[in-house]
Amino acid sequence: MKSLVSAVSGLGTALLLLHSGCSTNPVSGKREVSLVSEEQELAMGKEADPQVIAQYGLYENEALQRFVQEKGKQMGAISHRPGLTYQFRVVDSPVINAFAIPGGYIYLTRGIMAHFNNEAQFAGVLGHEIGHVTARHSAQQQTKSTLAQVGLIAGMIASPQFGQYAEQAQQGLGLLFLKFGRDDEREADQLGVEYSSKIGYDAHQMADFFQTLQREQQKSTAEALPPFLSTHPDPGDRYNTVHQLATQWQQKMPATNLQVNRNSYLQMIDGIVYGEDPKQGFLEKGVFYHPVLKFQFPVPTSWKFQNSPQQVQMAPQDGKALMILTLAPGETLEAAAQQMIKQYQLQVVESKSITINGLPALAVVADQVAQQQQQPQQQQQQQQAAQVSARTLIHFIRYGNANYVLLGASSPQDFATYAPQFSSTAQGFRQLTDPDKLNRKPERVRVKTLKLRSNLSQALRSNGVPEARLEEMAILNGMQLNEQVNAGSLIKVVEQ
């Protein structure tokens, strides 16, 4: 949660104004039915891009952003849609993921950038995402689905189905991207091989990266799968297929020295933030700390938790409730409360001024009432209870010249069960003063030059990697622990 901002609404009316028609697929050359025109596709991407950036933030590294943009433009120029104005971004998320949205907007997380071990692996994945755009997978998928909501509060308030949000929190909420069918993923793999090969990279390296994904998948069997894994074909199958495709493309092309560029890539990502960045806030022993904004609050035991630049989200495993911490505009608590009540069309049940750890606050119980057709007043009163789709307990807390909002919601039937947890979480909001938490530094990838020939396990140990993290570092390096590494080789470790 690098910078809390108020929740954003959905992607706008462009998603609703879909008209059927036929178009020619730029990759296959075939005529196909499309409910999204190219103009609408471009408009959707243009509208969604700033919301993606607001939700996750751009990773603050000009050299890395410039590298991704330059390679992406080079690849876009030889793609099946060279006329598109592509945009490429590295977003500030530890999740291993890359994704595309309609109109040529492509994102790679710092998490996936840290796990690439050469430029050719990066180029293959970049080509894969460009392939989703050129084959219009995003636009076609739009006929079946809509882009994930960025403004989770609005979606939560509008729906009594809290389970889906608990499930999203459990899965890490991933990033904003569409889930493609496996045929689309295979076609994108083919295009990734083609595009990366055409700009001079060895696409066999793209296949090798699938081994990293497969090992990450195996490591995550007891955890939520990274989104890049959960929606893509089995990494083991892709490894073999992409190797075959790479060989075929290299046979078509004139003899040339295909690029891998391991050392230059590793030197470029030396120092990249690895894992969660404490300055965005972090969870430790059941308490969320934000060193930059200097606050803390408890997270209910066993609740799933997700932090993003825009908001903190929490949900119990049964999916029957949700809590969100965010900011609300307004010069006073009362102004902030009035705006939120009006924005989400809530009906206030009760409101009272309180103090939370010396901070002025408002506690508001309010209902989301389902819209009903005009009915006689008596009948409306009789059905009022049935109309309530969600009950909320919202705490507005004034701290540091800002209005913090801790919103808890559940169905009316479950509200009595969860209201004490909503309240105790809000009552635990306080100023952060612990120097250890305020000065917490992120872990970063550090690139080391080996002085002696050894296996990777010995090399990692000699660079201070503890036993418990040897396999994690082996995956980060795309190597096996027993693999031999020569003197002068570069390897990645993680340090503060």
Order of alpha helices (4+ residues) and beta strands (2+ residues): beta-beta-alpha-alpha-beta-beta-beta-alpha-alpha-alpha-alpha-alpha-alpha-alpha-alpha-alpha-alpha-beta-beta-beta-beta-beta-beta-beta-alpha-beta-beta-alpha-alpha-beta-beta-alpha-beta-alpha-beta-beta-alpha-alpha-beta-beta
